[in-house]
Amino acid sequence: MATDHIRYDVLARDALRGVLRRVLSDAAEHGLPGEHHFFITFLSTADGVKLSPRLLAQYPEEMTIILQHQFWDLVVMEDRFEVGLSFGGIPERLVVPFAAIKSFLDPSVQFGLQFEPSETIAEAPPAAKLPAVPAASALPVAAPEPEPAAESKDEPAKTSEGAEVVRLDRFRKK
């Protein structure tokens, strides 16, 4: 079997993170159109993530945020985004590198991206290489509670609208 010197897996992952960057950049510039809103799950101890000590103590491994009604000062850079959110009535500023993101979901249109834990953890410092646990929900004050997505370990979630979460490991050599 030939060796992949081009690293198509890395190119595809970076392209998908480019989708996140573009969507967040548009939201920063124009706001969220229609019913669009985003669930973003990331490793809270990954390199470059900046959280208050209070949030890090509450979400020591991973955290899910919702960008919907109550967020402010969304700034998107090449390698990360920054956003203001309120947690329990306390305003916080978060910095999240795109490399720390595990999943992105826009439930209004049944669109989602999932990055395999091995892809994300490989880019995180050794302290972040902890066993995966279910995502904790850190919601802005007025945001609805997220509905858990039904997903098996072997198959991506299927929707009636034809959207599908693409799992890159299906295309990798084992």
N, C-alpha and C positions, 0 to 999 in steps of 0.2 A: 504494500500500500504506500502511496506517495506521501511525502511530508508536505503539509500546508505551510509553505514559506510566506505566503501572502497574508495569512491569518484572517480569513474571511469572518470568523467568529468575532474577532475584535472590531473589524470594520462594521459589521452589522450592529453590534452592541453600541458603538459610538454613534452610528446613524440614528438608532432609536433614541438615544439620549439627546440627539440633536432635535428630535421631534419635541421632547419635553422643553428644551431650551426655547424653541420657537413658540410653542403654545404659551409658556409663561411670559415670554417677551411681549407677545400680543396682549396678554391679560394685563401686564404692567402698563402698557401704553394706552390701551383702549378700554380696560375693564373686562369683565366677563359678559359675553353676549348671551341673551336668552336665558335658558335654564342651566347653562354649563356651570359645573363646579368640579373641583379636583380633590381626590383623596391621594395623598402622597405619603408613602411609608419609607422610612430611611433608618439606617443604623445610627443610633444616637452617640456611639463612641467612635465612629469612623473618623479618619484623619480629616481635619478641616471643619467638622461639624461644631458649631458654637451654640450651646444652650446654657441657660442659667443653671447654677448648682441645684436649685429647687427642681427644675424639670429633669435634669439628669438623674437625680435621686429617684424621681417618680417613674422615669422611663430609662432604666439603665442599659437596655439592650437595643430596643428599637422603638420608634414612635410613628404614629400616623397623625397627620394634620389634614384639615379640610380647609381649602380656600374656596369660600362661597360668599357670604355677606359681610363678615366682619374681619377684614384683614386690611393692612395699610402698608404703604411704603415698600411695595414689591419692587425689588431691584434684581435684574438678571444679568449675570456676567458670563463669560465664556465657560467657566468651570464650576459655577455655583449660583445659587440665588439666595437672597435675603428677604425676609418678610416680617412684618409686625403682626402678632396675634395676641388675643387675650385668653388667659388660662385662669379660670376661677376668678374672673374680674381683674386679674393682674396683667398689665401689658408686658409682653416679652418680645425681644428681637431674636430671630433665629437665623442662622447661616447654615445652609445645607449644600454641600458639593454634589454635583450630579453623580459622581462616582459612589456616593453613599446611598443613593436611592435604590430601594428594593422593588417598589411597585408604584405605578401611577394609574389612576382610574378616573374617568369622567363618566359617572353613571347616567348622566342625562342622555347620552348617546351610545351607551354600552360599549365604550372604548377603553381598553386597558393595555398596559405594558407591564411585564414582569421580568425582572432581572434575577437570574438564578443566584442564590446565596453565595455560591462559590465564586461568581464573578465579582460580587460586591465585597465579600470578605477578603478576597485576594488583594484588593486595593486598600483595605483598611489596615491600621496598625495591629500588631499582635494582640494588644489588650482588647481589641474589638472582636477577636475570634472566639466568641462564646456560642454555646448551642442556641439554635433558633427557637424562639417561642412565638406564640400567636401575637399579632400586632396589638399594641395598646392604643386606645383611641384618645387623642388629645384634641378636644374640640373647642373651637371658639364658642363663646357664651351662647349665641343664638343658633348654632348649627345643629342639625338633626343628628341623632345617633346613627352611625353607619350600619348598614345591613351587611351581615357577613356573607361573603361570596362563597357559593358552593363550588368547590373545586377539589378534584381528586389529585393525588400525587402524580399519577401517570398521565392523565388527560387534562388538557386545558378546559376552562369553563366554556360551555356552549350557550349561545343566546338565540332567541327566536328571530332576532333582527339580522343575523348573518355575521355579526362581529365575533371576533375570536382573539383570545390572548395568545400571542405567538410565543412559544417556548423554544428558545434557540437550541437547547440540548437535544432536541429531536433530530437535528441536522449535523450534530457533531460525531466524530469517530470516537468509539469507546475503546 
